[in-house]
Structures are given as C-alpha cells and as structure tokens.
C-alpha cells in the first residue's frame, strides 16, 4: 500500500515533464498509477472476501506513538476500486478532452494524480491522524483542480468556497478525532472499541464534530452550496472528485465509523435528518436546472443524501444497501459527467434548451447515457435498481423515513428523465445540434462504467458476497442483494417512485411555474456569500480599530496580554518553591545591579545611540553572569553576539534620527510599568519552569555522551554538533532564510552582482608613510578616515581571523566552536568595513554572501548524509585516528565538518547584513548626494 502511495507521488512529480514532452497524451502513462491501485485491490479480493484485512504499518512519529498504519477491509477495498478505476478512466478521458492548445494541462495532470494518491491514502488509513492528513490533502488538491481556469473569477470563487467549507469541517473533525483518540489511548481505527469510548456530553461533542467534517465533505445540508458552484471545474474533475472520490469521503467516513458510533445519541438523528433533507432539496433543485452539468451536480447532492441515510443508519441491512449504493452512484454519476463533457466538448454548449437531435447523431453516446441514467433512476436490471430496492427494503420498518425516501427517489427518476430528454431528444423549433466525431478514448470510459453498472445488476450475488462482511459488522444480515426478490413491498414502492418520477417529467410544462416559485427563501450559496461578507466586514472593522501603524502599540498589546494571562495564572497558583536562593556569591549581586541600572537608564535615554549602548551593557552583564556560573562557552558566545549586535545597531542608526521622538511623561511611565511587569512575570515563569520539573533532566547524561559518543570534552559544543545536531540544523536553516529575507528587503538589485569598482587612490591624504594600509580607505571622505584605525585593522585582521579558526577547531574540547569562531571572523570583517567602507569590505570578502551561506548549509547537510551513507545514523559522529610527523598521534572527529558549516553560515549571515545594512545603504546615501563611506559624520564633525 505504501508503494502505491509513493507511485502516485512520483507520477505527480514527473507529470509536468511528461506533459511538456507529449502534451495531453501524457495522461495515458499517468493513468497507470491509479490503474495500479485498482489492479492491486482486485488481486487482494480473496484476502478481504471473508472479512479479512490487509495491514501495513511503518514507524512515523515515534515520540507520539503515531505510525503510518494502513489497513484495507471490505469498505476500503470497495473505495480503492472506485478511486483507482475511475481515476484511471478519467485520466484516459482527459488525454483527448484537453486539446494541444489547452493551457494548464501539466498542472491539471500533476494535481489530479496527487489527488488520487491522497484519496487512496484516506481510504486505506487505519490511523485517525493519518486519515485527517490525507483528508486535508484532498481538500487542497480539489481546490487547485476546481480553480483550474485561474483566469475566470467564477473558478477562483468556486475553489475558495469549496476550500473554506471543507476545511472548516475538517478542522472540526480533527478536534473530534483528538477527543476520541486521547480518551481511548489509541488513534487506530482497528483498535477503537465501544468499551474504549467516553460517555456523556464528551462523546456527544466528539460525534457532532466528526459529523460536521463528514457532512461538509459530502456536501450534505447545511453544507451543500459548495458542490454545485464547484461545477466551474473541468468536466473530468467533476466526474472524479464530485462523483467517485472527494464527495464520497464524507459518506465513507460515516460508513466507516457507523459500526462504532451509530448507537451514540446524536448520530442517527443528525445523519438521517441531514441525509433526507439533502435528498429531497437536491432532487427538487435538479428539476429546475437547464445546464446539464448543474443538473447532475444537484443530482449528486441528492444522491449523497440517500447514501448517507443508508450508510449511517447503523443496521446490517442498511449498511449492505449503503455499500451497494456507494458503488452504483460512482458508476452511473461518473459516466454521466463524462457524457456531459463529450457533449460540451463537441457541441460547445451544455444548455438543454439549445440541444436537439443528439440521440440520432450520436446513438452510441445516447445509449451510454440512457444506461447510466436508468441506473440512476433505479430501473432494472441495472445495479442502481438493486441498490435502491435494497435501501427501500431496509427501511420498511420506519414509515416516516421510507416516505421521504420514496419521494426523493421519484425526484431522482424525474431528473434522470430530464437529463436524457434534455441532452438527446429532438426539439421542435431548435436547430439540430452538430456533434463531431467522438474520440474512442473519450467514449470508452463512460461506456465502460455504464457497462459495469449493467453487468453488476444481474451479478448481485457476487456483489452480495463481497460486501456482506462489512454489513456483518453490525450483526446478522436479514436481506441479501438480488435482482429479484419477488413481489415485495420494496418492489411496489420502487414502481411507485418510477411512476411518480415519470409523471413529474411528463408534467414538466405545467409544473415549471411551481418549480420556479417553490424554493427556499435564501439559497445555500446566498447564505455562504452573506456569511463571508459579514466576516469580511468584521475583519475590516477589527483591523481598522487595532492596526494603527504604531509599533509601540502593537508591542504594548502583546506584552500586556503576555503579562495578564500567564502572569495572572502564575500569581493565582504561586507554583514556585517556597524558599528561593537569591544569589550564590556577592559578585552576582554586583553584576545584576549593573544590569538593572543599565536597563532603567535605557528606558529613559533620549538618544538612540545612548540607548543602544545601555542595552548592550545588559547583554554584557548577562555574559558576566555566565562567567560567574562557570559557563565560559556561553559567556564567550554572549560577548560576541552582543558585540556583533552593537555593530549592526550602528549600521541601522545611521539612517534614523539622532533622538527619539518626544513622548508624554505619562506614556514614558506607562512603558516603564509594562517593562517592570514583563520582567517580573518572565522571572516568575523561569522559577515556575525550574520548579515544575519532576523527571530527571536528560542533560544529566550529556557529559558522558559527549565523551563516549561525541569524542569531545566541551559538552556545549558536542551538544550542538552531535547530541542535538538536528536542532542546530534547523537553526542554520532559519539563519539562511533570515539572511535572504533581510537582503530581499534592502537590495534593489542582486546581492551577488559585480563587486563595486574601487576608485584609484590619489593625493598624500591617501597614504601614511608611503604605505597603503587599507585600499578601500582611500574612497572615504577625509573627515571620515582614521589612519590609526586603518593601521590597527591592518595589523589585527589576520590575527583575528586565525583566532577564529583556532576557536573553530578547538571548540570540541575547549571553549569555542563554529558559532563563536564565525562571530569572531564576522567581527573582523565588520572592523574592515568600519575602517575602510564598502570597497574595503569587498576587498576583505570577495565572495557573495549567498555563496557562503549556501556552502555552509551544504557542508552541514553533507556531513549528515555522509554519516548515513557510511552506515550510521544521520549526523552521527565518528572518530578518525591519525598520525603526523612532529605531531604524533591525534584524532579527528567528523562533527568538526558540521561545525565548519556552522562557521560559514554565521560568517555569511553577518556578511549579508554588512552588505545590506552597510554597503548597500552607503550606495543609497551616495546616490542621494549625502556623505558616503562606512561611517556618518554629524554636524559637529564627530564620527558616528
């Protein structure tokens, strides 16, 4: 089963390439993926015929106990046949439905195959969470398929409506799944039993939430409006999604859970009321349609109501009838949709008022349509008759339900006759419709589906044997599927429904005014538009009231909520320890006092540069606390990060006013109050988190693991590059994304473009003692240059770079590592820029920042892949013993290469910041006619 899902994924990935090579004919080889699912299900028929199951389980999320659990039983076997068989026929049909000049065929083919794979995963899933994942994938893919014609507003609107309705239902269903799974202790469908279910209002709530998802997916009332609108999709999409696949997911879920939940209080009332109401209203709406596709759409809504009633009633006979109806509906409705596609494709219209004489011009197509429509109307000897009679027979003990079923079935007969009459009859006064030659690849799929419906009717004995194991989950089956049961009440009711439907069609002229007037005051689509309009209005009002463009207001609101909600809960429960040690040494008190004073002064500072330096003091104070607590690695990193942050602040402050804007005294005190409250709350949460631990911390094992598995004595560094290397990998990815985001916001041109051309130095002011200390310094204005800074930078730059490499390679056993080393190298580049400007930065780093970032990420990922290829786990470290003359024995740990990747990513990130916030901003300043270079000179000649 997993191989089938992978096959669909591969086919979806290669579909655009195949379509580029072969055009729409690529749908032929792509049809092999769903055809393989159909063939596999046929081959597994003996395994499920007697109630057995085909099971596959693969580990997925071990920590949560979630597996890729796949299981095929009778019901999922039937759905696999439909999903695979109809999917293959629709793809074959699509190869000629789309012309060579059609646009978007590659996207259509890829998404349709992906949808088939997601639908296959849905029906085979034995885990509720896996079922939900596939459920939402079908929602997303159906959105893309319905909105295939992106240039048409109607297609985009229909796709959005289907997405919103089914997604909201799916989210409600997910909550219900979680409620069931958490209470039962398992999300496996095969392991859920009545004894494991909760009771009372808890179970009622879970059932209602699950039914909300099922009803919305299968377009049952009150969620029916999206399906007719979705007819904006190409006809092959309608034939697959809205006849055999997507809309079947809801009734499939009802049938799947009915053995477990049918006895729960709200189950039967909700399913029966929604199904019966949908059956009647959908059938009545179908009689008013003049578009053949819309007629079938409302007929689909009606028939889904019938299937839901049978599948959700929760008795053996209704379950057997529901499974038969599930099969029959997919066969005749998919065939009819494909017939409409042929008519629309050849005649250019689906309006039954404009069609005339197609029965004579295309007799084979008409015969196919008559067979499928007769099955939909429930005429013998087709499988639709067998299924309909089984449904009526299963409800003979419920007169009220039976009466509605007969009325709905009569409506089905009427709109079936309307379809055949509208598409193929000859109308007086209407020009005969011209229909070109129908390609065999378009005619064979609907003909084959209609023929299966014809053969399955007399072959109901085999069908009964295949579907009976599902019905026996509810108990002993009293009535079998058969073409002839004798003169039974169900047969009489069936004849009555046929006669009533024929009468409705015969009286279509006099009934036209009644049909036009007799409708609900507000249609489902109007209701949806009204709700969406109210939500849009509410969103605009809320946005207008809250989004004022003031960053202080946004931050203040966030911090207030953070203080009131978690802080209030913390004060109410007081979960921290009774006795708290305030300090371990007097030095800590001194450092904390300095940090507190700097923080208070920073809040009241009027100059931006002063505030930035005071904030930096709080960071350096934090680093001193690390030193006091004996954490040199953390202290070194904090010092370097704070220094780099100050350098970045300097770059940003050049383009900001020197002073903060004037604020009222009340506003300043309000900010101080918020700051104090957040600080107290954060400290309390830290104490709470430290006090709440009950299990031993996993970090207790890190020192031993660092030596035995990481081959290093610096626990911090070994943790980053070995024990928790996956976390570091994620952080590297975030850094690369952040750097790309910063560059995209600042650069107006490619950040990997040509290096700036450095002007040639001239004049004595360009030299000191006949030596050019920094070549880029000659490009700066005289007031911005500092020969002392240039000399010191020239003397120390290479030493600092070498020191950064020392930190990189010594970090496994001593303070340092790739992050610290990368920061030191970055600071060296920052000094070169501050001393010589953007041209000097180009001299110091003649390589693109994106290249460095990509190389670092590639090295880190490559380290993990190499470990996997070597037979170990991803990112697993290995020790390599070496010997060199004059050095002797030493060893190399492979995780050092991962650290090299960290080093490169950090250097690339800072280099990107220097070039975006520094060099590129310098270029903008020069273009605007302001003073250029790496630093800015204020009016007093002071260098900032």
Helices and strands as residue ranges (DSSP letters): H 2-22, G 23-25, H 26-43, H 45-49, E 54-61, G 62-64, E 66-72, H 74-97, H 105-124, H 128-146, H 153-184, G 189-191, G 194-196, H 200-217, H 225-229, G 230-232, H 235-241, H 246-261, H 265-286, H 292-312, H 316-347, H 358-361, H 363-377, H 383-394, H 399-424, H 440-458, H 460-471, H 489-506, H 508-517, H 524-546, H 551-573, H 586-604, H 608-628, H 632-653, H 665-692, G 698-701, H 702-708, H 715-718, I 719-723, H 725-746, G 764-766, G 775-779, G 782-784, H 787-810, H 818-844, H 849-869, E 879-884, E 888-893, H 895-913, I 914-920, H 921-927
